[in-house]
Amino acid sequence: MTALPSPATRTAPAAPASAPAFAVISGAQVQRALAGRERQIVELVEATYRLHGAGDTVNPPSYFLRFPDRPTARIIALPASLGGPLRVDGLKWISSFPGNVTEGLPRASAVLVLNDHDTGYPFAVLESSVISATRTAASAALAADRLSRGRARPARIGFVGTGLIARYIHTFLAATGWEFDTVGVHDVSADSTAGFCGYLRQDGTPGRTAPITVHDSAEKLIRSSDLVVFATVAGAPHVTDPAWFAHNPLVLHVSLRDLAPEILLASANIVDDVEHCLKADTSPHLAEQLTGSRDFLDGTLDDVMSGRVTPPADRPVIFSPFGLGVLDLAVGKYVYDEVARTGELHVIDDFFHDLRRYG
């Protein structure tokens, strides 16, 4: 028989774990927490990419929920776990319904669930369309900076697609020190073009006073831009001629499906994560299917930041970010901490009700 430890050496039973409080954070609170924090968020995104590159994250494949009766629509689940100092798990649930635009609604809507690292209990749900746009824009601004360091800094920017994501990307570029001699705009929607131009003409933010040119074709915009931003809802490539990129621009291919594989094969290609980006018929995925190889990829943004890859100056450089759930977690936790710091968390009392195993 195994002897029991004496009372003096017995370990006191651990206190039972308690479920965390559960809070709901609205879109208005998210915007207040992020307003004017563009530089901090870019730094946060950079740190998160480094954690991801070091293997201190879990970022499974995204899951696409599609609908036979609504072929253009989808809802995507992005589960993720972030290590480092934040130590948070969670899920972004984001819908993309392009038909909303004709009804006056944004295409995308989203929520983000944050889970406690130790118990797994969700402790917050946040309106996440703003968080998603913010992390996308911060990633694009970071890439623009890092990928342009070995070439003349782009002074002519062009936007193909002029929705909310384009606006956020321009805001982040302007807030992180970018100034442009010209701004080109192209969109198949005249209303979107007019709205984006109105935003660009607003006063008070550096970088918004450059001359604006509305182009009637993507070709004209691309040929006249050193930095090209694709932020469309395209489901298949519509830009097919590599000759349009003969001046070797830097391309932020945020919408992922605008460029024909032949353009990528004539360019240097940087992604955020190889496995994530080469799926779901993205342009890099189509390039892989065409060639049967991934040799056209030069590396990841973390490779560039760490000095393992140097983007060339004598070819177009294309950044294709699939979008990582760990970025949403990092920005979402930043928002949660900021709202908690101000004492404005809206806590749902007794959200978790029956916590006793046997009643």
Solvent accessible surface area in square Angstrom, and as a share of the most:
residue,aa,sasa,rsa
1,M,241,1.08
2,T,124,0.72
3,A,90,0.70
4,L,146,0.72
5,P,69,0.44
6,S,58,0.37
7,P,105,0.66
8,A,102,0.79
9,T,94,0.55
10,R,132,0.48
11,T,129,0.75
12,A,82,0.63
13,P,127,0.80
14,A,96,0.75
15,A,90,0.69
16,P,124,0.78
17,A,89,0.69
18,S,93,0.60
19,A,30,0.24
20,P,34,0.21
21,A,65,0.51
22,F,16,0.07
23,A,3,0.02
24,V,55,0.32
25,I,1,0.00
26,S,51,0.33
27,G,20,0.19
28,A,58,0.45
29,Q,23,0.10
30,V,0,0.00
31,Q,96,0.43
32,R,142,0.52
33,A,5,0.04
34,L,15,0.07
35,A,70,0.55
36,G,63,0.61
37,R,62,0.23
38,E,29,0.13
39,R,138,0.50
40,Q,84,0.37
41,I,1,0.00
42,V,20,0.11
43,E,112,0.50
44,L,35,0.18
45,V,0,0.00
46,E,34,0.15
47,A,51,0.40
48,T,2,0.01
49,Y,4,0.02
50,R,91,0.33
51,L,40,0.20
52,H,35,0.16
53,G,46,0.44
54,A,85,0.66
55,G,61,0.59
56,D,62,0.32
57,T,22,0.13
58,V,90,0.51
59,N,19,0.10
60,P,49,0.31
61,P,91,0.57
62,S,15,0.09
63,Y,144,0.55
64,F,40,0.17
65,L,64,0.32
66,R,126,0.46
67,F,28,0.11
68,P,139,0.88
69,D,108,0.56
70,R,106,0.39
71,P,108,0.68
72,T,93,0.54
73,A,4,0.03
74,R,55,0.20
75,I,31,0.16
76,I,23,0.12
77,A,15,0.11
78,L,14,0.07
79,P,45,0.28
80,A,9,0.07
81,S,31,0.20
82,L,2,0.01
83,G,15,0.15
84,G,27,0.26
85,P,126,0.79
86,L,44,0.22
87,R,118,0.43
88,V,1,0.01
89,D,38,0.20
90,G,10,0.10
91,L,61,0.30
92,K,4,0.02
93,W,99,0.35
94,I,26,0.13
95,S,18,0.12
96,S,6,0.04
97,F,50,0.21
98,P,36,0.23
99,G,47,0.45
100,N,39,0.20
101,V,82,0.47
102,T,119,0.69
103,E,137,0.61
104,G,68,0.65
105,L,109,0.54
106,P,84,0.53
107,R,64,0.23
108,A,26,0.20
109,S,64,0.41
110,A,9,0.07
111,V,61,0.35
112,L,1,0.00
113,V,41,0.23
114,L,0,0.00
115,N,33,0.17
116,D,37,0.19
117,H,79,0.35
118,D,114,0.59
119,T,56,0.32
120,G,40,0.39
121,Y,75,0.28
122,P,37,0.23
123,F,19,0.08
124,A,0,0.00
125,V,34,0.19
126,L,1,0.00
127,E,54,0.24
128,S,0,0.00
129,S,29,0.19
130,V,20,0.12
131,I,0,0.00
132,S,11,0.07
133,A,1,0.01
134,T,4,0.02
135,R,18,0.06
136,T,20,0.12
137,A,0,0.00
138,A,0,0.00
139,S,4,0.03
140,A,1,0.00
141,A,3,0.02
142,L,5,0.03
143,A,0,0.00
144,A,0,0.00
145,D,40,0.21
146,R,46,0.17
147,L,3,0.01
148,S,4,0.02
149,R,152,0.55
150,G,57,0.55
151,R,44,0.16
152,A,93,0.72
153,R,119,0.43
154,P,6,0.04
155,A,32,0.25
156,R,85,0.31
157,I,1,0.01
158,G,0,0.00
159,F,0,0.00
160,V,4,0.02
161,G,5,0.05
162,T,8,0.05
163,G,40,0.38
164,L,70,0.35
165,I,37,0.19
166,A,0,0.00
167,R,93,0.34
168,Y,25,0.09
169,I,0,0.00
170,H,1,0.00
171,T,32,0.18
172,F,9,0.04
173,L,0,0.00
174,A,6,0.05
175,A,34,0.26
176,T,28,0.16
177,G,45,0.43
178,W,3,0.01
179,E,126,0.57
180,F,14,0.06
181,D,95,0.49
182,T,49,0.28
183,V,3,0.01
184,G,5,0.05
185,V,0,0.00
186,H,28,0.13
187,D,34,0.18
188,V,150,0.86
189,S,40,0.26
190,A,84,0.65
191,D,123,0.64
192,S,33,0.21
193,T,14,0.08
194,A,66,0.51
195,G,49,0.47
196,F,6,0.02
197,C,5,0.03
198,G,39,0.37
199,Y,16,0.06
200,L,2,0.01
201,R,150,0.55
202,Q,89,0.40
203,D,129,0.67
204,G,79,0.76
205,T,36,0.21
206,P,87,0.55
207,G,11,0.11
208,R,31,0.11
209,T,116,0.67
210,A,13,0.10
211,P,91,0.57
212,I,39,0.20
213,T,65,0.38
214,V,85,0.49
215,H,27,0.12
216,D,112,0.58
217,S,35,0.22
218,A,13,0.10
219,E,57,0.26
220,K,108,0.46
221,L,0,0.00
222,I,0,0.00
223,R,111,0.40
224,S,42,0.27
225,S,2,0.01
226,D,39,0.20
227,L,0,0.00
228,V,0,0.00
229,V,0,0.00
230,F,0,0.00
231,A,14,0.11
232,T,33,0.19
233,V,95,0.55
234,A,27,0.21
235,G,61,0.59
236,A,63,0.49
237,P,40,0.25
238,H,86,0.38
239,V,0,0.00
240,T,82,0.48
241,D,56,0.29
242,P,52,0.33
243,A,50,0.39
244,W,42,0.15
245,F,3,0.01
246,A,78,0.61
247,H,70,0.31
248,N,42,0.21
249,P,2,0.01
250,L,0,0.00
251,V,0,0.00
252,L,0,0.00
253,H,0,0.00
254,V,20,0.12
255,S,19,0.12
256,L,11,0.06
257,R,29,0.11
258,D,0,0.00
259,L,0,0.00
260,A,6,0.05
261,P,20,0.12
262,E,84,0.38
263,I,1,0.01
264,L,0,0.00
265,L,71,0.35
266,A,50,0.39
267,S,4,0.03
268,A,0,0.00
269,N,3,0.01
270,I,1,0.00
271,V,1,0.00
272,D,6,0.03
273,D,23,0.12
274,V,42,0.24
275,E,108,0.49
276,H,13,0.06
277,C,0,0.00
278,L,10,0.05
279,K,41,0.18
280,A,33,0.26
281,D,77,0.40
282,T,0,0.00
283,S,0,0.00
284,P,1,0.01
285,H,39,0.18
286,L,45,0.22
287,A,0,0.00
288,E,36,0.16
289,Q,104,0.46
290,L,104,0.52
291,T,65,0.38
292,G,69,0.66
293,S,36,0.23
294,R,88,0.32
295,D,130,0.67
296,F,25,0.11
297,L,25,0.13
298,D,53,0.28
299,G,11,0.11
300,T,26,0.15
301,L,0,0.00
302,D,16,0.08
303,D,28,0.15
304,V,16,0.09
305,M,14,0.06
306,S,49,0.32
307,G,58,0.56
308,R,148,0.54
309,V,31,0.18
310,T,114,0.66
311,P,19,0.12
312,P,33,0.21
313,A,57,0.44
314,D,108,0.56
315,R,94,0.34
316,P,13,0.08
317,V,0,0.00
318,I,0,0.00
319,F,0,0.00
320,S,2,0.02
321,P,14,0.09
322,F,30,0.13
323,G,6,0.06
324,L,0,0.00
325,G,2,0.02
326,V,0,0.00
327,L,2,0.01
328,D,0,0.00
329,L,2,0.01
330,A,0,0.00
331,V,0,0.00
332,G,0,0.00
333,K,34,0.14
334,Y,53,0.20
335,V,0,0.00
336,Y,39,0.15
337,D,61,0.31
338,E,25,0.11
339,V,5,0.03
340,A,41,0.32
341,R,167,0.61
342,T,65,0.38
343,G,66,0.64
344,E,86,0.38
345,L,46,0.23
346,H,112,0.50
347,V,61,0.35
348,I,60,0.30
349,D,118,0.61
350,D,123,0.64
351,F,101,0.42
352,F,43,0.18
353,H,161,0.72
354,D,110,0.57
355,L,95,0.47
356,R,174,0.64
357,R,210,0.77
358,Y,187,0.71
359,G,67,0.65
